């Protein structure tokens, strides 16, 4: 007894080969799209970016409340106009709006490190490099997506900080003057500073390849070391070398373009300072790219 196998009508005959799946070239645009998708599918991305917005807006509102309180105190004490002027110099509108930018930059720095270290911890980096054997295109795509997201996030955070602080600043005649180039420069300087911190953290993460180690390094560079030197400067400001080293620290140099730049003794000029931070960032990113290219994943 024998059986006959009949191919279904309208379907492929038994044993025929299915049509091959079309293969697309890996272009930089496709790498950008891939990195964009990977970034937004991470839960940590939403927590990090949400924390940044909350920090910036919360600090802006808190500092606006402080301004209102100090103005009320000076009004009750009938403080001279000179005292009012000195407070305006310390708590100007840009300072209030961008009051939490240093903490927000650290949070974004954590994201910048995790963009690359997260892939090393899960092993996904091998799949990334299998799709982009040259590696540097994939790294450039990561850096581009991170920079764009950070810039947009910081801009939105600043606008939200301006909105929540506007009623109190307006009540005290301290609203932001959009026609004042110096005030506006301080705000977009915050955007540049934050983007550079994120890229610096990406470079550190690429070099270290370990999330905890990368985050520790970024926090040390942008918070711990400046804090230590701030104490040293306060007690040994007569030593010229201390002031020279302090003003060339990445965080201190970069903050020269921000609203808090003038509060640091012996600070660099705004564009010189941000140029110094950009140089640090370039060195770290290039070093990370070289290790990415030369070492195994």
C-alpha positions as CSV (number, residue, x, y, z in Angstrom):
1,X,0.0,0.0,0.0
2,X,1.4,3.3,-1.0
3,X,0.5,6.9,-0.3
4,X,0.7,9.9,-2.6
5,X,1.5,13.3,-1.3
6,X,-0.2,16.1,-3.2
7,X,0.9,19.7,-2.9
8,X,-1.9,22.1,-1.9
9,X,-3.5,24.0,-4.7
10,X,-2.0,27.4,-5.2
11,X,0.8,26.7,-2.7
12,X,4.5,25.8,-3.3
13,X,5.3,22.3,-4.1
14,X,6.9,20.1,-1.5
15,X,10.7,20.6,-1.3
16,X,10.7,24.0,-3.0
17,X,12.9,26.7,-1.4
18,X,11.3,29.8,0.1
19,X,12.2,33.2,-1.3
20,X,15.1,34.7,0.5
21,X,14.5,37.6,2.9
22,X,15.8,40.9,1.3
23,X,18.9,42.1,3.0
24,X,19.4,45.9,3.4
25,X,22.8,47.6,3.7
26,X,23.6,48.9,7.2
27,X,23.6,52.7,6.7
28,X,24.3,55.4,9.3
29,X,20.6,56.4,9.1
30,X,19.6,52.8,10.0
31,X,22.1,52.7,12.8
32,X,20.6,56.0,14.2
33,X,17.1,54.4,14.0
34,X,18.4,51.3,15.8
35,X,20.0,53.3,18.6
36,X,16.9,55.5,18.9
37,X,14.7,52.4,19.4
38,X,17.1,50.8,21.9
39,X,17.3,54.0,23.9
40,X,13.6,54.4,24.3
41,X,12.9,50.8,25.1
42,X,15.0,51.0,28.2
43,X,13.0,51.6,31.4
44,X,16.1,53.4,32.9
45,X,15.8,56.0,30.1
46,X,12.3,57.1,31.1
47,X,13.3,57.3,34.8
48,X,16.5,59.2,34.0
49,X,14.8,61.7,31.7
50,X,11.8,62.1,34.0
51,X,14.2,62.8,37.0
52,X,16.0,65.5,34.9
53,X,12.8,67.4,34.2
54,X,11.6,67.1,37.8
55,X,15.0,68.3,39.2
56,X,15.2,71.3,36.8
57,X,11.6,72.4,37.4
58,X,11.7,71.7,41.1
59,X,14.9,73.7,41.6
60,X,13.5,76.6,39.6
61,X,10.4,76.7,41.7
62,X,12.3,76.4,45.0
63,X,14.7,79.2,44.1
64,X,11.9,81.4,43.0
65,X,10.3,80.8,46.4
66,X,13.6,81.8,48.1
67,X,13.7,85.0,46.0
68,X,10.2,85.8,47.1
69,X,11.1,85.1,50.8
70,X,14.3,87.3,50.7
71,X,12.5,90.1,49.0
72,X,9.7,90.0,51.6
73,X,12.4,90.1,54.4
74,X,14.2,93.0,52.8
75,X,10.9,94.9,52.3
76,X,10.0,94.4,56.0
77,X,13.5,95.5,57.0
78,X,13.4,98.4,54.6
79,X,16.7,97.3,53.1
80,X,18.6,99.9,51.0
81,X,18.4,99.6,47.2
82,X,22.1,98.5,47.2
83,X,21.1,95.3,49.0
84,X,18.3,94.6,46.5
85,X,20.8,95.0,43.7
86,X,23.2,92.6,45.2
87,X,20.5,90.0,45.6
88,X,19.5,90.4,42.0
89,X,23.1,89.7,41.0
90,X,23.1,86.5,43.1
91,X,19.6,85.3,42.2
92,X,19.1,86.6,38.7
93,X,16.4,85.1,36.4
94,X,18.8,82.8,34.6
95,X,20.2,81.5,37.9
96,X,16.7,80.7,39.2
97,X,15.5,79.1,35.9
98,X,18.6,76.9,35.6
99,X,19.2,76.4,39.3
100,X,19.3,72.6,39.2
101,X,21.3,72.1,36.0
102,X,24.4,70.7,37.7
103,X,22.4,67.9,39.3
104,X,20.5,67.3,36.1
105,X,23.7,67.1,34.2
106,X,24.9,64.3,36.5
107,X,21.6,62.4,36.0
108,X,22.0,62.7,32.2
109,X,25.6,61.6,32.7
110,X,24.4,58.4,34.3
111,X,22.3,57.9,31.2
112,X,25.2,58.6,28.9
113,X,27.3,55.9,30.7
114,X,24.5,53.4,30.7
115,X,23.9,53.8,26.9
116,X,27.1,51.8,26.3
117,X,27.7,49.9,29.6
118,X,24.2,48.5,29.5
119,X,25.0,46.7,26.3
120,X,28.2,45.3,27.6
121,X,26.5,44.0,30.7
122,X,23.8,42.2,28.7
123,X,26.0,41.1,25.8
124,X,23.9,43.0,23.3
125,X,27.1,44.9,22.2
126,X,28.1,41.7,20.2
127,X,24.9,41.9,18.2
128,X,25.5,45.6,17.6
129,X,29.0,45.0,16.3
130,X,27.8,42.0,14.3
131,X,25.4,44.4,12.4
132,X,28.1,47.1,12.2
133,X,31.5,45.5,12.1
134,X,33.2,48.8,11.6
135,X,32.0,49.7,15.2
136,X,32.8,53.4,14.9
137,X,29.6,54.1,12.9
138,X,27.5,52.5,15.7
139,X,29.4,54.4,18.3
140,X,28.8,57.7,16.4
141,X,25.1,56.8,16.1
142,X,25.0,56.3,19.9
143,X,26.7,59.7,20.5
144,X,24.4,61.5,18.1
145,X,21.2,60.1,19.5
146,X,22.4,60.8,23.1
147,X,23.4,64.4,22.2
148,X,20.1,65.2,20.5
149,X,17.9,63.7,23.3
150,X,19.9,65.5,25.9
151,X,19.7,68.8,24.1
152,X,15.9,68.5,23.6
153,X,15.4,67.3,27.2
154,X,17.4,70.2,28.7
155,X,15.6,72.7,26.5
156,X,12.2,71.4,27.7
157,X,13.4,71.4,31.3
158,X,14.5,75.0,31.0
159,X,11.2,76.1,29.5
160,X,9.3,74.3,32.2
161,X,11.6,75.9,34.8
162,X,10.8,79.3,33.3
163,X,7.1,78.6,33.4
164,X,6.9,77.5,37.0
165,X,9.1,80.3,38.2
166,X,7.6,83.1,36.1
167,X,4.7,84.1,38.5
168,X,7.1,84.7,41.4
169,X,9.8,86.3,39.4
170,X,7.2,88.6,37.7
171,X,5.9,89.6,41.1
172,X,9.4,90.7,42.0
173,X,10.3,92.4,38.7
174,X,12.9,89.8,38.0
175,X,11.6,88.2,34.8
176,X,14.0,86.9,32.1
177,X,14.9,89.6,29.6
178,X,14.9,87.7,26.3
179,X,16.5,90.6,24.5
180,X,19.5,90.4,26.9
181,X,22.1,88.4,25.0
182,X,24.1,87.6,28.1
183,X,21.0,86.2,29.9
184,X,20.0,84.1,26.9
185,X,23.6,82.9,26.5
186,X,23.6,81.6,30.0
187,X,20.5,79.4,29.3
188,X,21.7,77.9,26.0
189,X,25.1,77.5,27.7
190,X,23.4,75.1,30.1
191,X,22.2,73.1,27.1
192,X,25.7,72.9,25.7
193,X,27.2,72.0,29.1
194,X,24.7,69.2,29.7
195,X,25.2,67.7,26.3
196,X,29.0,67.7,26.8
197,X,28.6,66.0,30.2
198,X,26.5,63.3,28.6
199,X,29.0,62.7,25.9
200,X,31.9,62.7,28.4
201,X,30.0,60.0,30.3
202,X,29.5,58.0,27.1
203,X,33.3,58.1,26.5
204,X,34.0,57.1,30.1
205,X,31.5,54.2,29.8
206,X,33.2,53.0,26.6
207,X,36.6,53.0,28.3
208,X,35.5,51.4,31.6
209,X,32.8,49.1,30.2
210,X,31.2,48.8,33.6
211,X,28.2,50.7,34.8
212,X,29.1,51.3,38.4
213,X,32.7,52.2,37.6
214,X,31.6,54.6,34.8
215,X,29.1,56.3,37.1
216,X,31.6,56.6,39.9
217,X,34.1,58.2,37.6
218,X,31.6,60.7,36.2
219,X,30.4,61.7,39.7
220,X,34.0,62.0,40.9
221,X,35.0,64.3,38.0
222,X,32.0,66.5,38.1
223,X,31.1,66.6,41.8
224,X,33.6,65.2,44.2
225,X,36.8,66.7,42.8
226,X,35.3,70.2,42.3
227,X,33.9,70.0,45.9
228,X,37.3,69.2,47.3
229,X,39.0,71.9,45.3
230,X,36.3,74.4,46.4
231,X,37.3,73.7,50.0
232,X,40.9,74.1,49.2
233,X,40.3,77.4,47.3
234,X,38.4,78.8,50.3
235,X,41.3,78.1,52.7
236,X,44.3,78.6,50.3
237,X,43.1,81.1,47.8
238,X,46.5,82.9,48.1
239,X,48.2,79.9,46.3
240,X,48.1,80.7,42.6
241,X,48.4,77.1,41.4
242,X,45.3,76.1,43.4
243,X,43.2,78.7,41.5
244,X,44.8,77.8,38.2
245,X,44.0,74.1,38.6
246,X,40.5,74.8,39.9
247,X,39.5,76.9,36.9
248,X,40.6,74.2,34.5
249,X,38.6,71.4,36.1
250,X,36.0,70.1,33.6
251,X,33.0,71.1,35.7
252,X,34.4,74.5,36.7
253,X,35.6,75.4,33.2
254,X,32.3,74.3,31.6
255,X,30.1,76.1,34.1
256,X,31.7,79.4,33.1
257,X,29.1,79.7,30.4
258,X,26.2,79.0,32.7
259,X,24.4,81.3,35.2
260,X,26.6,80.1,38.1
261,X,29.9,80.8,36.3
262,X,30.5,84.2,37.8
263,X,30.2,82.8,41.3
264,X,33.5,80.9,40.9
265,X,36.7,82.8,41.7
266,X,39.2,83.1,38.9
267,X,36.8,81.6,36.4
268,X,37.6,81.4,32.7
269,X,35.8,83.4,30.0
270,X,32.5,81.7,29.1
271,X,33.5,80.5,25.6
272,X,37.0,79.6,26.7
273,X,35.6,77.6,29.6
274,X,33.1,75.6,27.5
275,X,35.9,75.1,25.0
276,X,38.0,73.5,27.8
277,X,35.2,71.1,28.7
278,X,34.7,70.3,25.0
279,X,38.4,69.4,24.7
280,X,38.1,67.1,27.7
281,X,35.1,65.5,26.2
282,X,36.7,65.1,22.8
283,X,39.8,63.4,24.4
284,X,37.6,61.0,26.4
285,X,35.3,60.1,23.4
286,X,38.2,59.6,21.0
287,X,40.0,57.4,23.6
288,X,36.8,55.4,24.0
289,X,36.4,55.1,20.2
290,X,39.9,53.8,19.9
291,X,39.4,51.1,22.6
292,X,36.1,50.2,20.9
293,X,37.9,49.7,17.6
294,X,41.0,47.9,18.8
295,X,39.7,45.7,21.7
296,X,37.3,42.8,21.6
297,X,33.7,43.5,22.7
